Amino acid sequence: METLDDLFCRLEQLNDIGASLSNERNLNRLLEKILLAAKTITRADGGTLYLVSEDRQRLHFEIVRTDSLDIAFGGSDAPPTSGKFPDLALYREDGSANDSMVAVHAAINGKTVNIADAYCEAGFDFSGTRKFDERTGYRSHSFLTVPMQNHEGEIIGVLQLINALSPQTGDVVEFSQADQRLAESLASQAAIALTNRQLVQQLEGLFESFIKLINLAIDEKSPYTGGHCQRVPELTMLLAEAVNATSEGPLADFHLTDKDRYELRIAALLHDCGKITTPVHVVDKATKLQTIFDRIHLVDTRFEVLKRDAEIAALKEIIDGADAAQVREKLAANNATLDAEREFLRFANMGSERMCDEDLARVRAIAQNYHWRNERGEEVPFLSDNELENLSIRAGTLTADEREIINHHIVATIRMLEQLPWPKHLKNVPEYAGGHHERMDGKGYPKGLKREEMSWQARMMGISDIFEALTAKDRPYKAGMRLPEALKIMDRLCGDGHIDPDLYRLFVSERVFQAYAESFLTEAC
């Protein structure tokens, strides 16, 4: 006979369990906690937690535990149940209820089934139980099968407990009425906690899908940024985990909870969402003269026009009696000069190497020294003002105005993210995502923040954003750098006050770059 003290003790356990269930965010751990809690308060040797399938046609084994046989499947650490236990069909092929199975009966009828001895119970099919016992040497006696009903009255799972153990003797006994009431109370709390967790998980899944939709839209606009939007989060989380694991130095006190990790990952996924506003012709500008097409081909045509005009002039000279050999020699020299000038402009147009002062002077000289007749017969400068401006870009392919357009994406990102009503556990997303172009010395953009004004997470994203850009193989204007080259530039950026030195030292010492390279940069390793 159970004493009042024992019952009160179990009620306190039930209350503690309810609070624990409401705080658990991980679905697998939540399911595991539900079953283990039910086993504890009913003193059951074994138990199974089933969930109803999405199509509501089957019961799926989620967690299985039998202490005396040391059986554990499902949950946070044990092997998964998949392939070990077949689902239980709720209905037969003719559509009738398959309620000869006790767990199915509880799910379909929404009522608890309390059986003292399975071998003596005539109303249910326990042939599978008998086969299990024969195979393992176990003896299944008492069963307590409780449906899990959510706040909308929908059965979402079944909690089945096996072989109640006497607290005095340890012998197998039947589940008492007190056991049943406690298990039903727990199943009710568990169903609500589980439904809430599933709803949160569905909302998070929807939210992340929406983020991926934004990144897909950016990817559809430009394949050169879509990969970046996917790779930066991976590198950011690798760095964050390395920081989280360190126990020495200035980062020893930095620790991430599961909520912190989720918040950082969301920020990393959204860090370039503002690029959806950036014009495609700027994002995809592979050469200096590219707009909707590469205008270097127009320049090529002008050189051909100059050569044609020179050839016509040479022929006229020969007709007028000039020395043919001298004229041809002069024409060949002229054509060679034009070919050299054309190849130089082709090189300048690529933007792959930094142009020196002499290179810029040569571009200006070509623009000033040559003229050509357009389709209307008008003599015009060889290069238009816009072409001259673009070919005079010292490094890269963007003019100052175009670079400003590119840089504006971070302003757009911040504005977009600050418009959203972030819940408490995601309130730092705009700051994390909006800080990846700031510098430690305050010379970054858009806010000119200094190191001490930024979170560790924003600084992590700055390192990840730069390293990904240096090593990316899908940029239209450059090849991806190999690791030694990229690290050499990162060293310089660290020394120049561009990136956080403490984070970068850890990035190198813990070989975060190597872990990233093994997944995304196999050729660069």
Number of C-alpha atoms within 10 A of each C-alpha: 6 11 8 9 9 11 15 11 12 18 14 13 14 21 13 12 20 19 12 14 23 16 11 16 18 14 16 15 15 22 24 23 20 25 26 20 21 28 25 14 21 24 20 27 19 25 24 24 28 27 22 23 15 9 6 13 14 19 23 20 23 23 27 23 24 18 12 9 12 8 11 19 21 21 22 16 11 14 12 17 17 13 7 10 13 12 18 17 19 23 16 11 8 6 8 9 16 17 20 14 19 23 27 25 21 22 29 16 12 17 15 23 16 21 19 19 15 21 17 11 11 9 11 15 15 18 12 10 15 17 12 14 13 11 9 10 11 14 16 20 17 22 24 27 28 29 31 31 23 20 12 8 9 13 20 21 28 28 28 27 27 26 27 25 18 17 11 8 8 10 11 20 18 21 23 15 10 14 21 18 14 19 26 22 17 25 24 19 24 28 23 20 25 25 17 16 20 15 12 13 15 12 12 13 12 12 13 15 12 12 16 17 12 21 24 19 15 24 20 13 19 18 16 18 22 20 19 20 24 17 21 26 22 18 24 27 21 20 27 24 14 17 24 16 14 16 12 9 9 10 16 12 12 13 15 15 9 10 12 15 15 16 18 26 21 20 26 31 23 27 29 27 24 23 28 20 14 17 14 15 15 18 21 19 21 23 26 27 27 20 14 11 12 15 15 20 12 12 18 15 11 20 21 16 15 19 19 13 14 17 18 11 14 19 17 12 14 15 11 9 9 13 11 14 10 12 17 15 11 14 18 15 12 16 19 13 12 18 16 12 16 19 13 14 19 19 15 27 25 21 24 16 13 12 17 10 10 9 17 16 12 15 19 16 11 18 17 12 9 15 17 17 15 13 7 6 8 10 11 12 16 21 21 11 11 11 18 18 16 21 29 23 19 18 16 21 25 24 19 12 9 16 14 11 18 18 17 17 21 23 16 19 21 23 14 14 20 15 9 10 9 13 8 7 11 16 14 19 23 23 18 27 28 31 26 27 25 23 25 23 16 16 15 16 17 17 14 16 18 16 19 10 10 17 13 18 24 27 26 27 29 25 25 25 23 19 20 24 18 21 22 20 19 16 20 14 17 18 13 19 18 18 19 11 13 18 17 11 15 19 17 12 18 20 12 13 16 23 27 20 17 13 21 20 13 17 21 13 11 15 15 20 22 17 14 19 19 12 10 18 20 11 10 15 12
